[in-house]
């Protein structure tokens, strides 16, 4: 087991290095000059422009910039924002917390609801119940997240807050009222993101369970007189959770940076909205930091999933 974990750890560290390298060079080949874009003043002299390049470290040769970027990234220093003029690590860290507040509950709701719907569909395969739920979850899966968000905003306009994370002036309210403001602003984006994820989990659980229910050990359990509900709960569902573990890990990594649509529609101040705003303003250091955090979350989530997979199913280790 230790050898298996060490091998996965080495692979994960290598992937992080590849991502850091691609992340660095990707934004160096994009068109547009961030200094000219941010400080587009005809009165600016060439001397001032060169000083700005030097202050952001853009005057050094590319290999030197790359070496400094690797060194700083290893120390958790991701540079300074062109727009906010603050450390990128501080900005991304604050926005990441806001994203976790939204993504964590949404993922948990989607896993529970999707798994339950998948179990019902597999158990009632071929019936009207299966067909009805299947059509519903396929609709969940196929509908674009931003479209769902817009429909929910129209449906609840004037009933619940549709933008932001807190009401104006919430920072001056007592703690209990501030939490209430947060929860009221969380409801609609939480529904939207859960809606988008539930369909995928339900389909995967259904298809996996259908395959497992045709296995020999299920037939053996039935021949021994065990009831269907017992077989489903004690034998089928635990085995179906193995593939679900991988999908859950991948989705958690993706959603850390992939909730861009939901956060943009609802103006939720998370890392997805930060990436959207940074693209518009060509704030390359913030984009680099955001993509790096997203990639590291993805790789680490897959690493944890591999370890759990090897723990639950010893065959994977070999």
Helices and strands as residue ranges (DSSP letters): H 2-28, H 34-38, H 46-55, H 62-74, H 88-123, H 128-142, H 145-156, G 170-172, H 175-212, H 216-223, H 228-231, I 232-236, H 237-258, H 260-265, H 271-281, H 284-312, G 314-317
